[in-house]
Amino acid sequence: MILNRPVRLLYFSPTGTTRKILEKIAEGIGEDQPEHIDLTSPEARMGQHSRIKRGLTIIGVPVYTGRVALEAIRGIGQFKATDAPAIVVVVYGNREYEDALLELQNITVEAGFTPIAGAAFIGEHSLSTKDVPVAHGRPDSEDLDCAAAFGVLVNEKLTKTDSLSSVSPLKIPGNFPYRERGPARHVSPDSDDSTCTRCEKCREVCPTAAITLVEGYIQTEKNKCILCCACVKSCPYGARHLNDPQLRQFIQQLSITCSMRKDPEFYL
Ligand SMILES: Cc1cc2nc3c(=O)[nH]c(=O)nc-3n(C[C@H](O)[C@H](O)[C@H](O)COP(=O)(O)O)c2cc1C
């Protein structure tokens, strides 16, 4: 049996769907209070190198253009693991996850982990709104039950496995070389000055420090914004909006082409 304690969650999750799923997987494993290593804030990815030894690490990232979000790669790169099993999890907005899970597996191996299971789950699309929904409200209770069930399966695998060296490589879909990330868009959500109260919640949740308060106004640095929409979703006054016409058209399209519900997939 491979030792599965402590259970730690290692994640980048601007809008919280990835974190929710990892917590449920941990519950399925039998750990209600896992250790959290949250890589979402810019400070958490400042390059303090840390070692991870033993225990079970559940690593989760959102899919951005079919790849692992770049900030997550930087964050995970800070860790050097030995003798450490990992579960790799990608969360995507009901379009596709393409090469992201394969990429995450390779990144974790490079960091010294041994991936023993992988999964792709669905979370509300970052760009989803009530009016133009894409996987709105996911992960829902069905997804969370699936995450807990996956945790149970992982636990069974750990119990039956004698040593990390006997774990066979996972058969995860995806291609290498990975797909292109696509060009940077240099667009961002903006604050509507008539409804914004300057509470600075948007600034606090921004994972790339793209938002500042300058002379009483919220300003967003477009070339720092990764369009995660944490600011839009966390604004208590609904004052943040994505106004870029091209992006709005893209979301409209996604809402139609990605309306068919996809289900979580497990690799064990
Ligand atoms: C820049 C960007 C690119 C994205 N690319 C994809 C994608 O290729 N496929 C997909 O299904 N969802 C995509 N999404 C949606 C996220 O993967 C999804 O909303 C995820 O649940 C966000 O995770 P979080 O809540 O942990 O931040 C993208 C989101 C952003 C911001």
The ligand as an ORCA input file, in Angstrom:
! r2SCAN-3c Opt
* xyz 0 1
  C      -8.123     32.184    -21.316
  C      -9.064     31.031    -21.107
  C      -9.026     29.953    -21.956
  C      -9.905     28.870    -21.754
  N      -9.820     27.789    -22.597
  C     -10.677     26.764    -22.442
  C     -10.616     25.637    -23.332
  O      -9.744     25.517    -24.184
  N     -11.559     24.672    -23.206
  C     -12.563     24.756    -22.253
  O     -13.426     23.879    -22.247
  N     -12.575     25.754    -21.337
  C     -11.661     26.764    -21.408
  N     -11.668     27.789    -20.495
  C     -12.591     27.718    -19.338
  C     -11.899     27.222    -18.051
  O     -11.112     26.096    -18.305
  C     -12.975     26.861    -17.012
  O     -13.843     27.934    -16.829
  C     -12.429     26.434    -15.656
  O     -13.509     25.842    -14.953
  C     -11.847     27.575    -14.832
  O     -11.252     27.062    -13.650
  P     -11.202     27.862    -12.243
  O     -12.652     28.052    -11.795
  O     -10.490     26.941    -11.346
  O     -10.536     29.160    -12.495
  C     -10.812     28.873    -20.660
  C     -10.822     29.981    -19.791
  C      -9.955     31.041    -20.013
  C      -9.960     32.187    -19.053
*
